[in-house]
Amino acid sequence: MNRRLTIWSLALHACIPACAQDLAPFTTPLDHFVVFDRGRSVELEPRKPQQVVVTRDRVAYTDDRGQLKIYSGEEVRTVDRNVGHDLLGSDGLVAYTTGPRLSLARATGPVVLSENASELSVGDSLVSYHDHMTGKLMLAWRNKVFQVADMVRTTDPPKWTTGRNIFTCFDRDTRSLQVFHRGKLTTLVDSLDAVRVALGSDLVAYFSHADQRFHVHHDMADQVLEEFQPIDFLAGDGLVAYTDATLNFKCWVRGRVTSLLDHAPTKYWVQDSVLLFVDRGMWWTMKDDVPEVIEPYVPEQWSVDGATVVYLDLNREVRSYRRGARKSVSREAAIGRFEHYGNAVLYRNELKFLKGAWKGKIREY
């Protein structure tokens, strides 16, 4: 999943990271750049930054002059003093471009991947890009770089997708679907004319036109879910939700398929390890393999992080739902919007005071 963040006019930063972390950046009315770090406020810059990316344990940003800096472990480090960076981030890493140059922001300093890169895609542990100097489709994982396809020799460019920790590439010339996972690039299916894929964490859900069946590939094993093409499907952390050919709504979890509805939902989403869907005007999820109503209405705003759902109720109070447990994040009503970063939630109350909620405690900035 790519994450490219900009500063809101409301002076909060939007991010939906993959794993829980507690760093929540914001900009004050006087343009001071501050991070809410585990219940306390730490000022990082006297002026608002140009770009911000939040990862699992870091806040990466370009300051007002365009220098790339990272806040981690209660200190700020300058990674690159050059200007004109474009940040890309995910939960596990920070990548950035300076013109056509693509680099990774490491603890030891920047690592240049390519001097002429385009069509970038970033996952939590993966960076894919087209290297125009070599004409190759490349993939960086940990401290290694892999060649996936030769873009120059192909008559029809490959189509690729980068997930959290998995990557797929449909090579039209070789008619094969390749998957990269945990350092290995293998051919998942061959003799293909077309394929539909959705990537989750450690899994690939796909409909193969070679055998006309719907599959999920997980933990090096392949399982057929349906004999016919589904209407639609989405993948997340250990789950795949889909509407089958007869409009039944189903979910695959831990090797087992569960029927949730005998009709298609109005709409559904898969984020991290949570499935959310709307049916008969109510807002549902799946708990212990059965549907459960979170609220009898659809919230105006909601956010998912890991297994936790944070949302505004009808009174515009911030509430949370996690595996059947409901909690009140803030008892203040009339909240316009909130931002959710792991265990931290930022919001402005009716009087426009900025507050941070963290593990049951409220702090006012």
C-alpha positions in Angstrom: 0.0 0.0 0.0 1.4 3.5 -1.0 1.2 6.4 1.4 1.9 9.9 0.2 0.8 12.5 2.8 0.2 16.2 2.6 -0.7 18.8 5.2 -4.4 19.4 5.8 -5.8 22.9 6.0 -7.1 21.6 9.4 -3.4 21.1 10.3 -3.7 17.4 11.0 -2.0 14.7 8.9 -3.9 11.6 7.6 -2.4 8.2 7.7 -3.5 4.6 8.1 -0.5 2.6 9.0 -0.4 -1.2 9.0 0.8 -1.9 12.5 0.0 0.0 15.7 2.3 2.8 16.5 1.9 5.9 18.6 3.4 8.8 16.7 0.8 11.4 15.6 2.1 14.6 13.9 0.3 17.9 13.6 0.9 21.5 12.8 -0.2 24.2 15.3 -2.1 27.4 14.3 1.3 29.2 14.4 2.7 26.6 12.0 4.9 24.8 14.5 5.4 21.2 13.6 4.7 18.9 16.6 4.5 15.2 17.2 2.2 13.6 19.8 4.5 10.8 21.1 2.9 8.4 23.5 0.9 11.0 25.3 3.3 14.0 25.2 3.9 16.7 22.7 7.3 17.2 21.2 8.0 20.2 18.9 10.1 19.2 15.9 10.2 22.3 13.8 9.3 26.0 14.2 7.7 26.0 10.7 5.4 23.6 9.0 6.9 20.8 6.9 6.3 20.3 3.2 5.6 16.6 3.3 5.1 14.0 6.1 5.1 10.2 6.2 4.4 8.2 9.3 5.8 4.7 9.6 5.7 2.2 12.4 8.2 4.0 14.6 9.3 7.1 12.7 8.0 10.4 11.4 9.7 11.3 8.1 9.3 14.7 6.7 10.8 17.4 4.5 11.2 20.6 6.5 10.3 24.1 5.2 13.6 24.2 3.2 13.0 20.8 1.7 15.6 18.8 3.7 14.6 15.3 4.6 14.5 14.5 8.3 13.4 11.6 10.5 12.1 11.7 14.1 12.6 8.4 15.9 13.6 7.5 19.4 12.9 11.1 20.7 15.4 12.7 18.4 15.5 14.3 14.9 18.1 13.3 12.4 18.8 14.9 9.0 18.9 12.2 6.3 19.4 14.3 3.2 20.3 18.0 3.1 19.4 18.3 -0.6 16.1 19.8 -1.5 13.2 18.8 -3.7 12.4 15.5 -2.2 9.1 13.6 -2.9 8.3 11.2 0.0 6.9 7.8 -0.3 6.3 5.7 2.8 4.6 2.7 4.3 4.7 1.0 7.7 8.1 -0.5 7.3 10.2 1.9 5.2 10.6 5.4 3.8 11.5 5.9 0.1 12.0 9.3 -1.6 12.9 10.7 -4.9 15.1 13.7 -5.8 14.2 14.3 -9.4 14.6 10.9 -11.1 16.8 9.5 -8.3 15.2 7.0 -6.0 16.6 6.4 -2.5 15.7 4.7 0.7 16.0 6.5 4.0 18.0 4.1 6.2 19.2 4.7 9.8 22.8 4.8 8.5 21.9 7.3 5.7 20.3 7.3 2.2 20.7 4.3 0.0 20.4 5.1 -3.8 18.4 2.5 -5.7 18.2 4.1 -9.1 19.3 7.3 -10.8 16.4 7.2 -13.2 13.3 5.6 -11.7 9.6 6.0 -12.4 6.3 4.1 -11.8 7.2 3.7 -8.1 5.2 1.6 -5.7 6.0 1.1 -2.0 4.9 -1.6 0.4 5.9 -2.2 4.0 9.0 -4.1 3.0 9.1 -3.7 -0.8 9.8 -1.0 -3.4 9.1 -1.6 -7.0 10.2 0.7 -9.8 11.0 1.0 -13.5 14.7 1.7 -13.9 15.0 3.6 -17.2 18.8 3.3 -17.3 18.6 -0.4 -17.5 15.1 -0.8 -18.9 14.3 -3.3 -16.1 11.4 -3.6 -13.7 13.2 -3.8 -10.4 12.2 -4.8 -6.9 14.1 -3.8 -3.7 13.5 -6.0 -0.6 15.5 -5.5 2.6 19.1 -5.0 1.4 18.7 -6.8 -2.0 17.6 -5.7 -5.4 15.9 -8.1 -7.8 15.2 -7.9 -11.6 11.6 -8.9 -12.3 11.2 -8.2 -16.0 12.9 -6.6 -19.0 10.7 -3.7 -20.0 12.7 -3.0 -23.2 12.3 -6.5 -24.8 8.6 -6.9 -24.0 6.1 -6.1 -26.7 3.4 -5.5 -24.1 4.6 -4.0 -20.7 3.9 -6.2 -17.7 1.3 -5.3 -15.1 2.5 -5.4 -11.5 1.0 -4.8 -8.0 2.9 -4.1 -4.8 1.3 -5.2 -1.6 2.4 -4.9 2.0 5.0 -7.7 1.9 4.2 -9.4 -1.4 4.4 -8.5 -5.1 2.9 -9.8 -8.3 3.7 -9.3 -11.9 1.7 -10.4 -14.9 4.1 -10.8 -17.7 2.1 -10.7 -20.9 5.0 -11.9 -23.1 5.6 -15.1 -21.1 1.8 -15.3 -20.1 2.8 -15.9 -16.5 1.9 -14.5 -13.1 5.0 -14.1 -10.9 4.9 -13.6 -7.2 7.6 -12.3 -4.9 7.4 -13.2 -1.3 10.1 -13.4 1.4 13.0 -13.0 -0.9 11.8 -15.4 -3.6 10.4 -14.7 -7.1 8.4 -17.7 -8.4 5.9 -18.4 -11.2 2.5 -18.8 -9.6 0.5 -19.5 -12.8 1.5 -19.8 -16.5 -0.4 -20.0 -19.8 -2.4 -16.9 -18.9 -4.2 -14.5 -21.2 -5.6 -12.4 -18.3 -5.7 -12.5 -14.5 -7.3 -10.5 -11.6 -5.4 -10.2 -8.4 -5.8 -8.7 -4.9 -2.9 -8.7 -2.4 -3.1 -9.0 1.3 -0.4 -9.7 3.9 1.4 -12.9 2.9 -1.4 -13.8 0.4 -2.6 -13.4 -3.1 -6.2 -13.8 -4.1 -6.6 -14.3 -7.9 -8.9 -15.4 -10.6 -7.0 -17.4 -13.2 -8.4 -17.3 -16.8 -6.2 -20.4 -17.4 -8.5 -22.6 -15.3 -11.4 -20.2 -14.8 -11.3 -20.7 -11.0 -10.9 -18.3 -8.0 -7.8 -19.0 -5.8 -6.0 -17.8 -2.8 -2.3 -18.4 -2.4 -1.1 -18.3 1.2 1.9 -19.8 3.0 3.2 -21.4 -0.1 -0.1 -23.3 -0.6 -2.8 -22.7 -3.2 -6.5 -23.2 -2.4 -9.4 -23.0 -4.8 -12.2 -20.9 -3.3 -14.7 -20.9 -6.2 -15.2 -22.7 -9.5 -16.5 -19.6 -11.1 -15.3 -16.0 -11.4 -16.4 -13.8 -8.4 -18.1 -10.5 -9.0 -15.5 -8.7 -6.9 -12.9 -9.4 -4.2 -10.6 -7.7 -1.7 -7.7 -9.0 0.4 -6.3 -8.0 3.7 -4.2 -9.5 6.6 -5.1 -13.1 6.5 -8.5 -12.7 4.9 -10.2 -12.4 1.5 -13.8 -11.0 1.1 -15.7 -11.5 -2.1 -19.1 -11.6 -3.8 -19.4 -14.9 -5.7 -21.0 -15.5 -9.0 -24.4 -16.1 -7.4 -24.2 -12.8 -5.4 -23.5 -14.5 -2.1 -21.1 -12.5 0.1 -18.3 -14.6 1.6 -15.1 -14.4 3.5 -12.0 -16.6 3.5 -10.2 -16.7 6.9 -7.5 -19.1 8.0 -8.2 -21.6 5.2 -12.0 -21.6 5.6 -14.7 -19.9 3.6 -17.7 -18.5 5.5 -20.9 -17.3 3.9 -21.9 -13.9 5.4 -24.9 -12.8 3.3 -27.1 -14.5 0.7 -26.9 -11.3 -1.3 -24.3 -8.7 -2.2 -23.7 -6.0 0.4 -24.3 -2.3 -0.5 -20.6 -1.8 -0.1 -17.6 -3.4 1.6 -14.0 -2.7 2.6 -11.0 -4.7 3.7 -8.3 -2.9 5.7 -5.6 -4.6 7.6 -7.3 -7.5 9.5 -10.8 -5.9 9.4 -13.7 -6.5 7.1 -16.4 -3.8 7.1 -19.6 -3.8 5.1 -22.9 -2.0 4.7 -26.2 -4.0 4.6 -29.7 -2.8 5.1 -28.4 0.6 6.2 -26.3 -0.9 9.0 -22.6 -1.1 9.5 -21.3 -4.6 9.9 -18.1 -6.5 10.5 -17.2 -10.2 11.0 -16.5 -11.5 14.5 -15.7 -15.2 15.1 -16.7 -16.0 11.6 -20.2 -14.5 11.9 -21.6 -11.1 11.0 -21.9 -8.5 13.7 -23.4 -5.1 13.7 -21.0 -2.4 14.9 -23.7 0.4 14.6 -27.2 0.5 13.1 -25.9 3.4 10.9 -22.9 4.1 8.7 -20.5 6.6 10.4 -19.5 9.8 8.6 -15.9 9.1 9.3 -14.0 5.9 10.3 -10.5 4.6 10.3 -8.9 1.1 10.7 -5.5 0.3 12.2 -4.7 -3.3 12.7 -7.8 -4.8 14.3 -9.1 -1.5 15.7 -11.8 0.6 14.1 -12.2 4.2 15.2 -15.2 6.2 14.2 -17.5 9.2 14.9 -20.9 8.2 16.3 -24.2 10.1 15.8 -23.2 12.6 18.5 -19.9 13.1 16.8 -18.0 11.5 19.7 -15.0 9.4 18.9 -15.5 5.7 19.6 -13.6 2.5 18.9 -14.4 -1.1 18.1 -12.0 -4.0 18.4 -13.1 -7.6 18.1 -16.4 -7.1 19.8 -15.2 -4.6 22.4 -16.5 -1.1 22.3 -14.9 1.9 24.0 -15.4 5.7 24.1 -12.2 7.4 23.0 -13.5 10.9 23.8 -16.8 11.9 25.5 -16.7 15.3 23.8 -19.4 15.7 21.2 -19.6 17.8 18.0 -16.1 16.8 16.9 -15.5 17.7 13.2 -12.9 15.1 12.3 -10.2 13.0 13.9 -6.9 11.4 12.9 -6.0 7.9 13.9 -2.4 6.7 14.4 -2.1 3.3 16.1 -3.1 3.8 19.7 -3.2 7.6 19.3 -6.2 9.7 18.1 -6.0 13.4 17.4 -9.1 15.7 17.2 -10.3 19.2 17.7 -13.2 19.7 20.1 -16.1 22.1 19.6 -13.9 25.0 20.9 -11.2 24.1 18.3 -8.7 23.0 21.0 -6.4 20.2 19.7 -6.5 17.1 21.9 -4.7 13.8 21.8 -6.1 10.5 23.2 -3.6 7.8 24.0 -4.4 4.6 26.0 -7.4 6.1 27.8 -5.8 9.4 28.6 -6.6 12.8 27.0 -3.9 15.5 26.6 -4.6 19.0 25.4 -2.1 20.9 23.3 
